[in-house]
Amino acid sequence: MGIGFNEAYVNEFLQKFKNNDNIILFKHNENDRKAWNILVKRGLIEYLGDDEFSLTLKGKQALKAGSWDKYLTQEQLKEEKREYKENLDLLISEFQVKSKFLPYIFSTIGLIISIASIIISTKSCKEQQVYKQEPKSELIKIKDSVLTSNQKMKVEPLDNLNNEEQLSKN
């Protein structure tokens, strides 16, 4: 994989693809041949024959990163993030397996609390209505008692007159 060969030269050869996805080398030396062999082995370029090379998708990504080393660093970070996410997903799955009834328990508790709050609110509404009705009924009783006492006063004189008329007739 290019041990003992200058990575800077490999990156320099890769930079030749910056403007074109395909290049044809008319003149090449031993270092160019080593560089393209390394890039072909890494999968960054593809040898099309007759000294023509094409940039692969992986090569485009390496060019975008700036160099092969930077590309490898980015890929390593992506892989570490992917592994971290997979570990978290595994932990979540294990927790879900261990506590598969936990959501049902919480939903049942929530249902009980909501029913209890509805019952309590209806009781307090009824108590408020009873409290509001009690003064009205007392007022009605007082009003009735006042009316009846006035009526008795009015009725008594009439009764007296009726009694007097009856006495006089007799």
C-alpha positions in Angstrom: 0.0 0.0 0.0 2.8 2.4 -0.7 5.0 1.7 2.2 8.2 3.6 1.7 6.6 5.7 -1.0 5.9 9.4 -0.5 2.2 10.0 0.3 2.5 13.6 -0.8 3.3 12.4 -4.4 0.2 10.1 -4.3 -2.0 13.1 -3.2 -0.3 15.3 -5.9 -1.3 12.7 -8.5 -4.8 12.6 -7.1 -5.0 16.4 -7.5 -4.6 16.0 -11.3 -8.3 14.8 -11.3 -9.5 18.1 -9.7 -10.6 19.6 -13.0 -11.6 16.4 -14.9 -13.0 13.0 -13.9 -10.9 11.4 -16.7 -7.3 12.0 -17.6 -4.9 10.5 -20.1 -1.3 10.4 -19.3 1.0 10.8 -22.3 4.2 11.1 -20.4 4.6 9.3 -17.2 7.5 8.2 -15.1 8.1 5.5 -12.5 6.7 7.6 -9.6 3.5 8.3 -11.6 3.1 4.5 -12.2 3.6 3.8 -8.5 1.1 6.5 -7.5 -1.6 5.3 -9.9 -1.1 1.7 -8.7 -1.6 2.9 -5.1 -4.7 4.9 -6.1 -6.1 2.0 -8.0 -5.6 -0.4 -5.1 -7.3 2.1 -2.7 -10.2 2.4 -5.1 -9.8 6.1 -5.8 -9.2 5.8 -9.5 -10.0 3.3 -12.1 -7.6 2.2 -14.9 -9.4 2.3 -18.2 -6.5 1.2 -20.4 -4.1 3.0 -22.8 -2.9 5.2 -19.9 -6.5 6.5 -19.3 -7.7 6.9 -15.7 -11.1 7.7 -14.3 -12.0 9.1 -10.9 -14.3 6.9 -8.8 -16.9 8.1 -6.3 -14.5 7.3 -3.5 -11.8 9.3 -5.2 -14.2 12.3 -5.6 -14.8 12.1 -1.8 -11.1 12.0 -1.2 -10.6 15.0 -3.4 -13.3 16.8 -1.6 -11.7 16.1 1.7 -8.4 17.4 0.4 -6.2 14.3 0.6 -6.3 10.6 1.2 -5.3 11.0 4.8 -8.0 13.5 5.5 -10.6 11.2 3.8 -9.5 8.3 6.0 -9.8 10.4 9.1 -13.3 11.5 8.1 -14.3 7.9 7.3 -12.9 6.8 10.7 -14.9 9.5 12.5 -18.1 8.5 10.6 -17.5 4.8 11.5 -17.0 5.7 15.2 -20.2 7.8 15.2 -22.0 4.9 13.5 -20.7 2.4 16.1 -21.7 4.8 19.0 -25.2 5.1 17.6 -25.5 1.3 17.2 -24.4 0.9 20.8 -27.0 3.4 22.0 -29.7 1.7 19.9 -28.6 -1.6 21.5 -28.9 -0.2 25.0 -32.4 1.3 24.2 -33.5 -2.1 22.8 -32.3 -3.9 25.9 -34.1 -1.4 28.1 -37.3 -1.8 26.1 -37.1 -5.6 26.4 -36.5 -5.4 30.2 -39.3 -2.9 30.7 -41.9 -3.9 28.2 -44.7 -3.4 30.7 -43.5 0.0 31.9 -45.4 2.1 29.3 -48.6 0.2 30.2 -48.0 0.9 33.9 -47.5 4.6 33.3 -50.5 4.9 31.1 -52.7 3.1 33.6 -51.5 5.4 36.4 -52.2 8.4 34.2 -55.7 7.1 33.4 -56.4 6.6 37.1 -55.2 10.1 38.0 -57.3 11.7 35.2 -60.4 9.8 36.3 -59.8 10.8 39.9 -59.4 14.5 38.9 -62.6 14.4 37.0 -64.5 12.9 40.0 -63.0 15.5 42.3 -63.8 18.4 40.0 -67.4 17.2 39.6 -67.8 16.9 43.4 -66.4 20.3 44.0 -68.8 21.7 41.3 -71.8 20.0 43.1 -70.7 21.4 46.4 -70.4 24.9 45.0 -73.9 24.5 43.5 -75.4 23.3 46.8 -73.6 26.2 48.6 -75.1 28.7 46.1 -78.5 27.2 46.4 -78.7 27.2 50.2 -78.8 31.0 50.5 -81.5 31.2 47.9 -83.6 28.7 49.6 -83.2 30.5 52.9 -84.2 33.8 51.2 -87.2 32.1 49.8 -88.2 30.8 53.2 -87.8 34.2 54.7 -89.8 35.7 51.9 -92.5 33.1 52.4 -92.6 33.7 56.1 -92.9 37.4 55.6 -95.6 36.9 53.0 -97.6 34.6 55.2 -97.3 36.8 58.2 -98.6 39.8 56.2 -101.3 37.6 54.7 -102.4 36.5 58.2 -102.7 40.1 59.2 -104.8 40.8 56.3 -106.8 37.7 56.7 -107.5 38.3 60.5 -109.5 41.5 60.0 -111.5 39.8 57.3 -112.2 36.9 59.6 -113.2 39.3 62.3 -115.7 41.0 59.9 -117.1 37.6 58.9 -117.5 36.7 62.5 -119.2 40.0 63.3 -121.6 39.6 60.4 -122.5 36.1 61.6 -123.0 37.4 65.1 -125.2 40.2 64.0 -127.4 37.8 61.9 -127.8 35.6 64.8 
